[in-house]
Amino acid sequence: MYRKIAATACAIALSLSAMAQQKPQLKFRDDGTFTIVQITDTHYKWGNGASDKAVECIEKVCDMVEPDLVVFTGDQVYALGANDALLAMTAPLNERGIPYASIFGNHDRDFGTHYKGYCENLAEQYDVMEAGEYSVMPPRDANVCSPDYVVPVFASDGRSMRRLLWLMDTHDATYANAEGIKGYDWLLPEQIDWYRAERERFTQANGGTLLPGLLFIHIPLPQYMEAFEAKAPLYGSCKEKKKVCCSAKDSGMFAAMQEQGDIRGVFAGHDHDNDFATAWNGVLLAYGRYSGGNTVYNHLGTNGARVIQLDENSPSLIHTWIQLSNGKVEQDHLFPADF
């Protein structure tokens, strides 16, 4: 069942009309901006007081930034009681009326209300988050544990699509090791096929015009390591011992993105001691900022989040910065101008 996560993802292609009826519609503001807050690696341990810092971070960052969307990029939970933990972290968003979406990291699948199994844990967590009043996550097909999905962002008048936000599951380490390659897993061929098919579907729905987008994942693509090894300028911290904890296999997602050039930015989590952004072959590759409390390692100091601001009329521009929970701002850059 777990192996079928990506293989069956094609069965849950979004119906825009149905989604509009059931979920909040994302759209650019009247000033032409759309702002996303990326929350990552909260590693919430239900019953552990240190996890309160994760909720405080979400509250403080959202009050300072006032985003149009919050995206959780994995490793939300790190203990049993996952449902309660997820409800605690999404409560501030529901209270503030802020839409949100989520993908899983390599640790989420280990935990549920009670341990059941990888697929059951992920399905349970997905359903809890999807059911929230301000969730923009599509309902999960019964045969899919952790769906990949696309969320469109509409023009300020709400009439036409302007951007696509891609959220995809990068799994864990199990299958990579099983196939004889040690380390973390990768986006599977079935997922890349799904991405290509969905890209074409949305292009046709948009009158034949390709829609630019962003990709949100947990485990970084190998191109993050390529950029580091090539000494591309890194804006931010790179303090992980292994520098970039990506898979050892390039499954071809970056190449698929470059076929049409639609995805302008990739945003990952996973490496708690990295929060850098860099440009590689015309794509912004960025980490979020560790958003949790002292439940796992973090040597960057104050927790926070990455902020991503889009311009409705300039598809190639991405304004991004790190918003710390103490109010400070770091790494304020405009892609591609500052890279």
N, C-alpha and C positions, 0 to 999 in steps of 0.2 A: 504493500500500500504506500509506504513512504517513497519508494522509487517512482511511483506513478504521479508524484506531485506535479512535476513539470509536464509529463507526457499528456496529462488530461487537462492541462490549463487551457487548451484551445476550446474546450467545451464551455468555458465561462466567459466568452467574449462579451464585452459590455453592450448593453442596449442603451443608447444615450437617452432615448425618450423615457424608458422605464426608470433609469437612474435619476433623471431630472425630477420625476414625480416623487421619488422616495428619499433622495439624499440632497443635502445642501448643494446648490450650484456654485462652483468656483468661478469667479470672474474678476477681471482687472477692475481696479478702482477708477473713479472718474478722472483722477490725475494720471492714469495710465500705468500705475504700478501694481504689482502683485508680489506679496512678501511671504516667504516660507521660513519657518523656524525648523531646523533639523535637531531633534533630540536623539541622542544615541548612547547606548551602553549604560543605561541607568542601573542595571544589575540589582534590581530591587529585591531585597530579602524581606518577605512579609514577617512582621514581628520584630524586626531589627530596627532600632531607633535611628541607626545611621542612614537608613533609606529615606528618612524624612527630608534629607537634603536634596534628593532627586525631585520630590514634589515641590519643595521650595524653589528649586532652580526653574522648573517649568513655570511656576507662578510668576517669579520675578522677571524672567526673560520675556514672557508673554505680555506682562504689564508694561515693560519698557519698549518692546518692539511693536506690539499690537499687530500680530501677523494675520494674514488671510488664511493660512493653513499651517498646521504642525505636522511634520512627518517623523515618525519614530523609525529609526533605522537599525533595530535589532538589539538583542541581548537586553530586553526589557526586564526579565526576571532571572533570579538566581537562587530560588528556593521554592519549596512547595508553598501553596497558597497563592499561586500565580493569578487566579481570577481576582482576588481581593487586591493584589498589587496593581493590576492593570486598571481596575476601577478607581483606585486611589490616584493614579497618575493621569487618568483621563477626566477625573472630576473637575479639576480647574478649567479644562477646556470646555466642558459642557456648561459650567457655570458662567463662563465668559462668552459663550456662543462662538467658539473658534472651531472651525472644521479641522478634522485630523484624519490621518491615514497611517498605516503601519506595515512593516515587513518584519521578518524574524531574523535573528542571528543564530550563531552556532550553539548557543547555550539554552535558548528558549525551549527547544524541543525536549530538554531533560526534565522539565517541570510542568506540573499541572495543579489541580486542586489536590489530587492524589496521583502518584505516579502510575501511569497506565501504559505508555508506550509512545514512541516518537510521534507517530501520526495522530494518535488520540490527543496528546498534549497540545500539539499545534492547532488542531481543529478546535479544541476547546477554547484556547486563547484567541484564535481568530474570531470565533463567534461572539465572544465577550466584547471585543473591541468593535466589531462590525455593528453590533446592536446599539451602540451609543447614539444619542440624539444627533450629535454633530459629526458622526462618522461619515466619510465619503467612500468607504470601502464597499465593494460590491458583495452581495450575499455569496457565500461559499457553496459551490456545488458539493453534493453529498459525497462524491468520489474523490474530492480534492482536499488534501490536508492543509496545504499552504499555497494558495493561488498566487500566481503572477497576475498583475492587473494594470490597467491604464486609467488615469483620471484626467479628463480634459479640463482646461481652463478657458473660459469663454471671454469674449470681448466685454468691455465695460457695459455695453448695452445688452449683453446676454444673448445676442442673436447668433453669433458664429464662434467657432472654436479658434483659439489663438495659440495654445501650447498643449503639449501632452506630457504628463508626468508618469513615468514608467516605474513601477515598483516590482522588484524581482527577488526571488529567494536564492541566496547563494549557498544554502545547506550548511554542512559542517565539515568534519574530517573523515567520516565513516567510509564513504564511497571512494574517496581518493585513495585511502589506504587499502581498501579492498581491491582496487584496480592496480595495485603495485606502486603507486606514486604517493609517497609520504607527504603529509601536510594537509592543507585545507582544500576543500572541494571547489568546483567551478560551476559557472552557468552551463547547463547541459545542452547538447545539440537540439533536443526537443524544445527547450526554452528559446533558443535563438531562432528556430523555425517559427515559433509562436510570435516572437517579436517582429519578424519580417512580415508575417501574414497580417498581424494587427496594424502594422505601419501602413500596409497597402490598403487595408480596410478603412482606416481613418483618412487616408489620402483621398480615396474615392468618395467618402462621406463629406469631404471638404471640397468637393468639386474638382478633384484632381490636383490640388495644391498640397504639397508636402507640409506637414506641421512640425515646427521645431519643438524640441522637448528636452527634458532632464531625466536622468536615470538615478534611482535611489537603490542602493544595495547595502549589504552589511560587510561582507569580506571584499576588500579592494581588488580590482582587476590587476593582472600582472603588469599592465602598463604603468601603474604607480611605481613599481620597482624599476621598470625600464627608465622612467623619467629620473628617478633617484640615481641610478647607476650612470646615466648619461650626464649627470650634474646639471640637469635643468634647474633653473632658479626655483627654490622652494620658499614660499612665504608662510612662515609659521614654524612650528616645532616638529622635529623628527627625532624622537628620543627612544623609540623602541629598540631593544637589543638587536633584533633581526631587521631593523629599519622598516621594512614593509612585510606584513604577514599576509601574503597573498598565496594563491595556489601556484604550484610549480608547473601547471599546464595552462597554456593559452588556448581556450576552447573556441575562440573566434568571435566573441561578442564585440570586441573593439573594431575588428574588421567589418563586421556586419553594420555597425553604427556608421562607419565611414563610407559605406556603399552609397548612401544618400546624404550623409552629413546632417542628419536631422537632430541627433542628440548632441547638444552643445556643452553639457556639463554632467559629470558623474559625481555622486556624493556617497561616501562610504563611512562606516564606523569601524568597529572591531579592534583597532589599535589604540588603546587608551592613551598612550603617550605620543601620539601623532595628531596634529591638527592642521597640517600644512595644506596649502593649495598650490598647484602648479599647472602649467599648460603643456600639453603633449600632443603633437600632430593636430593642432587646432582645436583640441578639446580641453576644457577645464576639468582637472582631476582634483577633487578636494575631499578632505576628511571633515567630519563633524568635530565638535569639541565634547570631551567626556562630560556627561550630564548627571552622573550619579553621585552617591555619597561614598563614604569610605568603607564599602563592602568588598571591594576588590582593589587591585593596584591602580594607581594614578599618580604620576609624578609631574603633571603639568601645573598642579596647584588648584586655583579656584575653578569650580566647574562652570559650565555654560553651554552655549549652543552656537551652531553656525547659522547665520542668517543669509538668505538668498533672495535678492530682489530683482524682479524682471520688469522690463519696459515693454509695454504692449506694442509700441510702434518700432522697436529696435530689437528684432529677434536674436541678433548676435551678441547683445550686451547682457552681461550678468554682473550685478553689483553684489559683492559678498563680503561679509565680515564675521568676526567672532564676537558675540555678545556674552560677556561674563556675568555671572549672577550678582556680582558686587557692583555692577553698573559700568564697569570699564569696557571699552571697545578696543579690539586688537585686529590687525590684518585687514584694514579697510581698503579693498581693491576693486577695480573695475576691469572685468575681463571683456575683450582681450587687451584693452589699452595698457594696463599696468603689468602685463605678463610678457 
